[in-house]
Amino acid sequence: MVNEGPRSGGDREDAAALTGSLSERLVGAVRDDAAVSRRAVLGGLGLAGASAVGLSGGATASGDHDESPHGRAGVVGEFQSADFDPHEFLRTFETGTVQTENGQRVREFELDASLREIEIAPGVTFPAWTYDGQVPGPTLRAVEGELVRIRFTNGQEHPHTIHPHLKNVNPRMDGIPQNGPGVIEQGERFVYEWKAQPAGCHFYHCHSMPLKEHIHRGLYGTMIIDPDPERVRENPRDYVNYHGPMTDDLRAELVEEAELRNHEYRADEVDEMVMVMNGFDTNFDGDNEVYAANTRAFAYGVGSTDAENGEWEAGETVEPIRIRRDQRQRVYLINAVEFDPINSFHTHSQFFDYYDHGTTLMPTHKTVDTVMQCQAQRGIVELDYSDHQPGLYMFHAHQSEFAELGWMSFFEVQA
């Protein structure tokens, strides 16, 4: 037998078998037993042997789709609900409305809190507390130096707040029960105002007690503060962890990087994505049974394909993230997982530059293929696939149990 060498980026049928097998077993365990634990799910995967990692062919549904406390009938491997699309969320940035008041640029948003059943795996729902009816909440984007104004309405029976991970100099606006208006009760409104600082990738969430429940239930999101290129030009050392000489060439390079991160300048030249790593405790025992990037387990995996023409059969609900080989890739990465001390991001066949918290224009870690984040930690991952062959490249959490329980994905590099 002639060894043809490794197939670049993997094979669609094998990747679909992997995604399908893991998804089927996760869904079957969680849906069929309301009291199932993470250990039980992983035990089932272990008993599955080779089929659990897609080595025995395509996944097949069991045919048992009885209603359960966690979900409804449906084909394993395909999501039934259309109320949230993780592929659309991936590249959607809410920029609000902009106006000038007394010489100050103001960017306004509106957010509301509500209760909603969300689908976290095919046919598996979770009773979430949401910002704007989705988990994660909308990705808010502003420019450094602006005033961010959020008109918040609580439409849910529990009291809620919005706490920003920004440099906020007004304690009244901290979004905690002890300061300012305190918690916002059902039917009440409050207007939060924060200075957009520092530039970077940031986190917002509810800070009502018990804190772990309000975050775990889904009240969190990403806030991106774009650097102001003119501020970078004037104060370049505020944006670097570098103590050498500040040459004209380096200053110009930093200004260009700021422009490539600013949605009002040149950010459209970069393929920008938001990935919020999250988990779900489906039986409320203080341990997550389902993990994901952007809520839906294995949503960036590979769906089954038509063998004759290669079209995706599950392409509307489960598909890899398609990226252009000739375009720079940027991932705003946030860890929102409760109950686990760390999460991680690992790329196959690729190394990347990482900017911790996104507050610098020079990498804090260069040429790495794995980064760890504690809860609420975030950063920017920059990837370059220009020298890679087209095909499928996996990425996932390198807590291997997280990967087996939903946090496993693929990039599909296209020429």
N, C-alpha and C positions, 0 to 999 in steps of 0.2 A: 504494500500500500504506500503510495507516495504521500509524503507530508507536505501539504501545500502552505504550511505556515499559518499563523494566527489570522483570523478574519478581523479586519479593522473595524473597531467600534461595535462588534458583536453582530448577532443575527436576529432579525425581527421575530422569527418563529420561536427561537429559544427565549428571547426576552419576553415575548407574549406569554409563553408557558410559565416563566418565572413569576411574572406579575399575576397571572391568573391563578396559579397554584397557591401563592401566598395569600392573595385576596380571598379566595374561596374558603380557605381554612380559617382565616381571621373572621370573616363574616359568619361562617357556620358556627364557630365557637361562641361569639358574642351574641348572636341573634337567638340561638337555641337555648341559652341558659342565662337568665338575668343575673345570676349570682356568679358567673364565671370570673375567674381571676386572671391576671396576666400570666401567672405561673401555669394555669391550666391551658391557656392559649398556646404558650410556648411549648408545653408538654405535647400538645397535639401536633405541633409542627415537627417536634423531634421524632415522634412516632411515624410521621409521614415519610421520613427517609428522603430518598432522592427526589420523589415527586414534589416535595415541598419547595425545592429549589429549581423546579422546572426542568429536571433532567430526564423525565420520562414522557415527554410529549406535552401537548396542549392540555389546559385545565378543562375539566368538565363539571358542570353544576350537578349537585346531588339530586335535584328535583324536589327537595323538601323545602318549601317556601311558606311554611305556616306563619301566621302572625305571631309576634312575640312582643314583650315590653319594649324592645329596642328597635323595631322596624316593621316593614311591611313586605309583601310579596314582590319579587322581582328577579331578574336574571342576575346571577352572581357575576360580577365583573363590570357591570354597567350601573351607573347612578341613575336613579329614577327622577330625582328632583332637579328642576331647572332654575331654582331660585338663587343659586350661587354657582358661578363657574370659576374654578380655580385658575383656569387658563386666562380668562378675561381679567381676573383680579391681579394676576401676575404682573401685568403691564398697565394697570390703571392707576393714575395719580390724580387725586382731587386737588385742584389748585384754587378753589373758592372764587370769591369775587374781590377785586382790588379797587380801592379808592384812596384818596389822599385827604387827610383831616389835619388841619393846622400844620402843614408841612410834613406830616408823618404818613408814610405809606402803610395802609391797613389792609390786611387780607382776612376776609370773613368766611366762616364755615358755619353750618348748622348740623348738629348731631342730636339724635334721640336715643334713649334706651328703651328696649322692649324685650319681651319674652318670645322665643321662637324655637320651634323644632328644626334642627339642622341635620342634614345627612352627612355623616362622617365616614361611612363606608357604604358600598352598594346595598341599599335597603336597610341600613342601620341608622337610626336617628338618635339625636341627643337633645335634651331640654336645655337650650342655651339662653343666656342673658346676653343681649347683643347691643352694639352701637349700629344704628341704621339698619337693623335687621340682618346683619351678617357677621360672621366670624372668620377671619379677623375683621375689625372695624375698617372703615375706609382709610386708605393711605393718604394722609394730608401732606401737602407740599407747599412750602413758603420759601422766601428768600431772606437770607441773613439781614438783620437790621429792621425788618418789617415788624409791625404789631400784629400778632395773630389773635383774632377774636373768634371765639366759638360760642354760638348761641345754643345752649344745651337744654333739652327738655327731657324729663324723666317720665316715660309712659308706662313704666313697669312698677309692680307693687312694692318692690324692695327699694330702699334708698340707695342712690348712686352718686358718684362724683366723676370728674375727669382730672387725673393727676398727670402733669407733663414731666418727662425727663428732659427738661430744659434748664438753663440758668435763669431762674425766676427770682426776681428781687422783691416781689410783693407777696408776703405770706398769705394775704387774703385770697390770692389766686392759686394756692398750692393744691387745691382739690383734695383736702383731707378733712375728716369729721371735726377736727379740733380748731380749724382756722376758717376765717371768713364766714361764708354762709353755712359751713358745715356740709352735711349730706343734703342732697336734693331729693325731696320726697316725691311720691307719685303725683303727677299733674303739675309740679312746680317747674319753673324755668330759672336759669341763671346764665349770665354772660361772663365767660372766662376771657381774660386778656393776658397774653404773655409776649415778651420780646422774643423774636426769632433769633435765638443765640444758644450755643455756638453753632456754626455750620456743622452738619453731620447727619447721621442716621440715628433717630431717637425713637422713644417708646412712649406711648400714653396708655393709661389704664384706669379703671375704677379703684379707689382707695377706701371703699367702705369696708366695714368689718362684718364677718370674718374675711380678711383680705384674700386668703387662699381660695375661698369659694368664689368670690366675685371675679377673680382673675381666671381661675380654672373654667368657670362657666362661659367665658368668652368675651369679657369686657376689656379688650385691649386692641391696640393697633399701632401703626407706624407713622411717625412724623419725620419728614425729610426737610432739613433746612439747607437749601443750596448756598454755597459760598458766593459772596459778592466779589466778582473779579476786580473791581476797583479798590475794595478794601484789601484784597490780597496784594495788589500792586503797591499800596501804601504801607502795608504792615505784613510783609511776607513771612516774617519769623513767627507770627501767630499761628501759622498753618503748617509748620514743619517741626519734626523732632531732630533737628540738625543744627550743629553749632559751628560749622565751617564758614568760610567767606560767602557772603550773599552777592554773587556776581550778577551782572545784567542778564546773562543767559539763563541763570537759574531763576531769577525773578520772572523773566518772560515765560519760562517753562511752567512755573507755578500758576501764573495768570491763565495760561492756556488750559491747565488742568481744571482750574476753577470754572472756566467757560464750558468745559466739557461736562461739568457736573451741574450746571445751572440750566434749568428748563427754559429760561428766557434768552439764553445764548446758544449753546451748541450741544446740549445734552441729547438732542434728537439724533446726533451722529453715533451715539452709543446705544446698544440694545440693553435697556435698563429693566430690571426685574425686582420684585419684592417677594421674598420668601420668609414667612413667619412660621417658625417651627413650633408646633403645638401638639398637645396630647389630650386625651379624653378618658376620664375615669367613669366607665359606663355603669359600674355597680356602686359607685360612691363609697369605696372602701379605702380611699387614700392612695390608690395605686392605678396608674393609667393602663388601660387595655388596648387603646388605639393611639397611634402616633401618625403625624402627617407633616408635610410642608403645605401650608395654606389649607388646612382643615380636612381635606378629603384624602383618606388613605390610598396610596398608590395611584393617585390621579395623574401623576406625571410618569407613570409606568408605560408599558406598551400593551395596547389592546390587540385582540386577535386580528389577523389579516386574511384577506381573500387570497388563497394560494395562486390563483390564476393571474390576477392583475395587481396584487400588492396593495389594494386599498384597505383602509382601516375599517373594520366592522364595528369597533367600539370607539371610533375616533372622536365622537362628540363628548364622551365622558372620561375616557382613559386614553391618553396619548402622550408621547414624549414632548419635551419642550424643543421646538424647532429653532435652531439658531443658524445664522449665516457664518460661514467660515471666514469671510473677509471683514467681519464687523467685530469691534471690541464689545465684550460682554461684561456687564456690571450687575452684581446681585447685592441688593440691600438685604442683609441677613439679620434676623431678630429671633431670639429664643424666648418663647412665651410659655414653655412647658412648666407646669406645676408638679410637685411631688417628686421630681427627680433633680438632683443637684446640678447636673450638667447635661448639655446636649452638644452635638458636633455636626460638622459639615465636611464631607470627604469626597474628593473627585477621583475618578479612575482615569488613568492614562494622561493626567494633566496636573500641572502645578499652577498656583495662582499667587497674586499679591493680595495681602489683607490689610485693611485700614481699620484698626480697632475703634469702634464708635464712629468711624467716618469723619473724625474731627481734624485729620491731617490730610495734606495733599501729597505726602510721601508715605509709602507703606510702612506700617509698624512690623509686619512680617513679610519677607520676600521669599518667593519660590517655595511655598509650602503646599501640601495637598490635603491637610487636615487642620481644622481649627476647632477649639472648644469654646463654648459660651455658657456662663451661668444664666439663671433666669434674669431677664431684662437686659442682658448684655447684647450688644449688636455691633455690626461692623459692615464694611463694604468689601466684597470679593470681586476682583477684576481678573477676567479670564481672556486668553487669546488662543483660539483654535486655528489660526491661519495656516499652520504647518501640519494639521491633522487631516487624515483621509476622511471623507464623508462616512457617516454611519452613526451607530448608537454608542454613547459613552455614559456609563452609570455614574450617579452620585447619590449619596445617602448619609445618614448618621453612622458614625463608627462606634456607637453602642450597637452592637450587632442585633440585640433583641429589638431595639427601636426599628431597625431596618425591616426585620421580619414582621413587625406589627404595624407597618404602614408607611414608614419614612424611608422609602426607596424610590428612586426616580432615574430618568434618563434624559440626557440631551441628545437630540438628533442633529448632528452637524451636516449642513447642506452646502454644496459647492456654490 
